[in-house]
Amino acid sequence: MTPFLKEAKKKAEEYNVSHLCQFINQDIHEYVATGHDYDLVLLASLGGIFGSFKNTIAKLRTQAHINGFIMIDDGYLKRSNHLDRKGYEHYKNYDNTIQELTYFGDCIISQIGTSEVSKNINREILDLIKRRGEELISIHRELKQDIDDYIRLQAEECDVLENEIEGVLWVIQKV
């Protein structure tokens, strides 16, 4: 079992919900190829792994039973309907995102903004990356350019997330 799954299992035990959880280490594309019958399906921090939101909801709804729930932690574009940046191809404006998420007739029963929390987390992580980068540069001067480039790319990513994407946690009920 991977360290991430070990920690998840430990937390489930700590919160007395381990009997409700199943932890699987498998490629998500392989896993969703077969339908399942879960009460809740959660997709978090994976971006457009299935392509558009329409494709994403099509895959996830095969995993939940009728009246089950699908939670997606992602977002939409604040100002436009397209962002010309690798990894952001699936993002659209709010109206088009909602249209895709409800394409199959499912109901969005809750949406919670996550931008402020994500901004704070991203800034904290970026500060840690910068500090670790400085430590590594002091040990490996020959890697300075590569480390500086990596830090710059991470800062750009944080800027895009903060300024272009409105983060949302959607709770969708499959009908």
N, C-alpha and C positions, 0 to 999 in steps of 0.2 A: 504494500500500500504506500502511496506517495506521501511525503510529509504534509502536503496540503490536505489530503483526505484524512490522514491521521489526526490532524488538528480539528478538522470538521467533525469527525467521529467523537473526539474528546469533548468538543463543545456540545454536541447533541446529548452525550451522556451527562454532562454538567447541568444542562437545562432539562433533563429528564424527558427528552423526546426521541431518544435513540430508537425506540420501538416504532417510531413513525418514519424513520429515515432509512434510505438505502444509498450507499456510497459506491459509485462505480467508476473505475478508471478505464475509460474507453474513448476512442475518437467519437466526437459528437455526431459527425456525419454518418458514421456507421450505426451508432445507437438509434438515431431517429429514422433510419431506413425501415425499422419495424415499429408498428404502432404499439402504444402502451395505454394504460388506463389509470393515470395518476390523478389525484385530487388537485395537485398544484405542480406546475412546471415553471421553473425560474431560469431566465436567461439574463445574466448580468455581466457587464464588462467585456462583452465579446464583439460589439460593433456589428458590422454587416457580414457576419460569418456565413449566413445563408443567402446573402444578396440583399434584395429589397426587403422592406418591411412586409410586403405582401407574401414574398417567399418565406420569410421568417415565420410569420403567423401560420402559413400553410404547413410548415414542418412541425411547429410546436403544438398545433391543435391536434395532430395525430397522437400526441403523447398524453393528452388530458381527456378524461371522460366528459360526456355531456354534462353541463352545469359545473364542470371543473374550472379551475382558474389558471391563467397564464400571467406571469409577472415578467415584464421586460424593463430592464434598467438601461435606458439609452437616451435618445433625445431627438431634437429636430433643429433645422436651421433657423436662426433668429431672423435673418433679413432676406434670404433669397431661396430659390428652389434647387440650387445646385452649388456644390463646392468642388472646385477643380483641385483636389488633393487626394493622393493615394490613401486608401483606407476609409475615405469619407464618401464614396460613390453612392451609398444607399441613403444618405441623408437628403431630406426634402423639407419644405416648409411645413408648418403645423397642420394646415388643412389637408395637404396631400399625405402627410404621415398618418393622420387619423383615418383618412379614406382607405389607406392600405391596411392599417391595423384592424379595421372593421369590415374589410372586403367580404368576408364569409358570413357576415351577419352577427358576429360576436359583439358583446357589449363592453365598452370601457366603463367600469364601475368606479374607478378611482384613478387619479393622476396626481402625483406628488412631485413638485419641482425639486431637483437635486443640484442645481447649478452652484448655489452658494457653498454647500457642503463639499462638492467636488472641487471647487476652486480652492478651498482651504486645504483639502487633502493634497491636491496637486502641488500647491506651493510648498507644503511641508516636505513632500517627497522630492521635489526639485532642489530644495535646500540641502537635503541629505545627499542627493546625487552630486551636487556641487562640492560639498565638503569631502565626500569620498573621492571625487575626481582630483581635488587638490592633494589629498593624501597620496593617491597613486602617482600623481605627477612628481611629487617630491621623491618617490622611490624609483620611478621609471621615467626619467626625463625624455627618453626617446619616444614615449607614447603621448607626449603633451598634445600634439596636433590632433591625434585620434580622440583623445579624451575630451579636448575642447570642442571638437566637432560633435561628439555625442551629446555633451551638455547643451550645446547650441540647439541641436535637433529636439532635445527634450523640452527646452524652453519654448521653442516654436510650437510644439505640440500642445503645451499648456496654454499658450496664447490662443491657438485655434479653438481649443475646448472652451476657454473662458469667453472669447469674443464672438465666436460663430455658432456655437451649439448651445441650445437650451436643454439642460439635462432634465429628464423626467423618468419617474418610475410609474409605469402603467400597470394597472391590475385589470385584466380582461377576463370576462366570463364567457366560456364557450357555450354556444347555444345549439 
